Amino acid sequence: MLLRIGSRGSRLALTQAELAANRLRRSGVEIALVPITTAGDRDRTRPFGEIGARGVFVKELEEALLEGRIDIAVHSAKDMTSSDASGLAVGAYLEREDPRDALCGASELRPGMRVGTASVRRRAQLLALEPGLSIEPLRGNIDTRLRKRSERGLDAIVLAACGLDRLGLAAEIGRRFEPDEILPEAGQGALALQVRAGEEVVVAAADDAETRRRVEAERRCVATFGGGCLAPVAAHHDGRTLTALVADEDGRWLERRSGDDPEALARELLAAVPA
């Protein structure tokens, strides 16, 4: 049996696709990797919000699945929208790796530092930790952002620790932020294997039940915030409890709550948003 795995074409995305392929090969199937360019890959300058926000790295992969050009799409779970596209389902989550955000180029935050990130979630929480930071937009794949840090003379940049680990670049990390400092994106650290609805059995053997439990809770929480909430949001389940937050983009206020019910947690936070 030959399965076609669709993936973005970046070095990290192909590395992640190979992790999924290796896991599936244990079931005795053959794998063919199919690189696909997404909107987020084509436009590397504009802020995510101008080109579609969440989903800019998955839409074309989902279209390829629906059209039958691939059998499985491998996504960083944090890049997915909070609800599954019609006709598609996450058939498996690989075991989650480090979900934390990482500071590269420095080991601590100091007033006046120039820090690069394109994430409004990271921007809000960084400024809440240290209001004296200068946050500068920075996009591109991991290698590009590491290079731009030097070219632009930035003091530090913030990236997902798991991506650096997967590429063998952990030495670039000066500090891994604990979730009580910077709450990760929903799904961060997990790889999602998406298939056509009804074909979940194709990847079921690769599913990690504990990762699914945590990530699905995070995604449900974010989905409850809905498109009407324009403030940065985050959700992370540590295995014991789910924590979520909503914040001002400039870190002037931040509301954080923990609980067991994803939807109730989101509604509680929405009610706490300043008028």
N, C-alpha and C positions, 0 to 999 in steps of 0.2 A: 504494500500500500504506500503510495506517494502522497505526502501532504505538502502543500505549498504555503510557506510562512511569509506573510507580508511584514515588512519592517521599514522604518525610516532608514535613510542611507548613511547617517552619521556613524562615526567609529563607535560611539557608545551604543547607539541603537542596534547596530549589527552585532556587537558583543552581547547585548541582552538577548537578541534573537537567537544567537548561538547557544546561550544558556538554556533557552526554552527548547531549542532543537535537541540538545543533548539529553534533556530530561525526557522528551518524547521518544527519542531513539531507544530508550530502555524498553519501550513497549514493542519494539521490533518493526517500527515503521521507517520508511525513507523520507528524507526531508529535502526540500528545495527552497532556498531563500530567495525572496523576490523583493528587492529594494523599491520603495515608493516615495516620491517627493511630496511633502505636505505643504499647506499654505504657510505654516510657521517656518518651514525650511526655505521657501522661496523669498519671503519678506523678512529680512534679518535686521531691519532698521526701525520700523514703526513699533510703538508699544503694542503689547498683546491685545489690549482693549480696542485698538483701532482695526485689528484684523480678525477679531472674533473671540477674544478672551479664551476661556477654557474650550478645548476641542480643536484648536488650530493645528495640533500635531497628530490628530486622529481621523479627521473627516475623510481624507482621501483613502486611508486604509479601510475605513468602514464601507466606503463606496465600492472598493475592490472586493470586499467580502460579499456584499449584497449582489454584485454583478457576477460572482463566481470566478473571478480572476485569481483569487487566493482562497485557501481553506481556513487559515488561522491568521489573525493579526496580533502581533505582540506590541503591547503598549507599556510605557511607564504608567502605572495606575494613576499617578498624580496628574497626568495630562488628560485623562478622560473627563468627559462631562459627568455630572453627578448622577445622571440616570442613563440607562442603556438606550441606544438608538433602536427604533422600531425594527423588529426582525432580527436583532442581534442579541447575544448574551455573553457574559463572561463565563466561559466554561471552566477556567482554572485560574487560580492565583499561585504563582510559585512562592516558596517560603520567603518571607520578608527579610530583607537585609536592613542595615542601619537606616532608620527613617530620619535621622537628624540633619539639620543644616550645618554647614561647615564654613568657618572663616579661613580664607586662604590669603597669606601675605602678612598676617599678624596673629598674635595669640590673645589679644584683648582689644576691647573698644576704648578709644580715647577721644575726648572732645577735639573737633577740628579734623578728624580723619576723613579722607575721601574714600567712600566705600561704593563699589559697583554692584548693582543688581537691577534686573528689570521687573522683579516681582513686587507688587504692591503689598502682598502679605509680609514679605521680608522687610520691606521699607518701613511699614507701620511698626513692626515689632523692634526693629533696630533702633528707630527713633524713640520708641518708648523706653528702651534700655539706656540709650545715650542721646539725648536731644541735641547735643552739639555736633553730631555727625553731619557730613555733607554726603547725601546719597545721590549717586549719578547713574543714569540709565546705562545698562550694559547687556547686550544680547549676543547670541552666537552659541555654537557648540562649546563643550568644555575646553577643548584645546584653544579655540579662538578667544574665549574669555580669559583664560590664563595668560595668553599672549598680550591681549589688550591691557591687562592690568599693568604690565611693564611698560608698554608703549605709551599709555596715557598717564603714567606716574601715579596710579591709584595706590592708596595705602593697603587696601584689601578688597576682596570680592567675596560674595557668599554664594555657595553652590550646594547641591545635595551631596551629602557625604557618600551615599551609596554609589553614585556615578563615578566619583573619584576612586573609590575602592575597586569597582569593577574594571576600571582602566589601569589599575596599578599605580595610581597617582596619590595614594594616601599620604605620601611625604609632603605634599603641597598643603596639607591641612595644619593650621596653627591651633585651631580650637574647634571642637564639636559642641555646638550649643545644645544644652539639655532642653527637653520640651517645656520645662517651666520657665525657660528664658525666651526661646523662640519656638512656638508651637508649629510643628510641621504641617505641610499641605496634606489634605486627605489623600490617602493612598501612597504617600511618599515611601520609597524603599521597597515597594512591591511591584512585581511584573504581572500584568493581566493578559491572559490568552483569550481573545475574543473570537467567537465563532457564530455561525448562523443559528438562530433559535431552533432548537430541536436536534442540533448536532453536538451537544455538549459532551456526549460520550467519546468523541474523537480525542478530547484532551483531559477527560475526567481523571485519568490516572496521575496526572501531574498536579492536581489540586491539593493545596495545603489548607486543611480545614480551619486551623487557627488563624492563619492570615486572612482567609475569607471572612471569618467572623468579625475580625477587627476592621478590615477595610470596608466591608459592606456597611457597618455601623457608621463609619466616618462619611461614606458617600451619602447615606440616608440623611445624616445630619445636614450636610451641605445642601442637599436637594431641597430640604425644608426651608432653608433661607430663600431660595428661589431667585429668579432674575430681577426681582424688584429691590433686592438688597445690593446697593452699589458699593458698600464698604468692604474692605478686605475681611475675609473670613478664613478660618482654619479649623480642622478637627483631627484629633489623634487619639487612638485607643491604645493604651499601654499593656493591655491584657487583663487589667483589673477594672479600669473605668475609662469612660469616654470623656475627653476634655475638648471644649470648643471655645472659640473666641471670635469676636467681631471688634474691629478697631477703626479709628480714624486713619486715613491714609498717611497723615503726618505724625502719627503716634501721640496726638494730643489727648486722646482718651482710648481706653482699651477695656473691654468687658470680657471676662473669662469665667466659665462655669464648668463644672464636672457633674456627671450623672450617668444613668444607665439607659435612659430612653432617648434615642437620637433626635426624634421629632420634638419631644418636649423640651429638650435642651436647646434646640435651635429657636423654638418659640420664646423661651425664657430670655435668650440673648437678644432676640429682635425687640422684645418689650423693653429691654434696657438701653437701646440705642437712643442717644440724646435727640430731642426733636430739632 
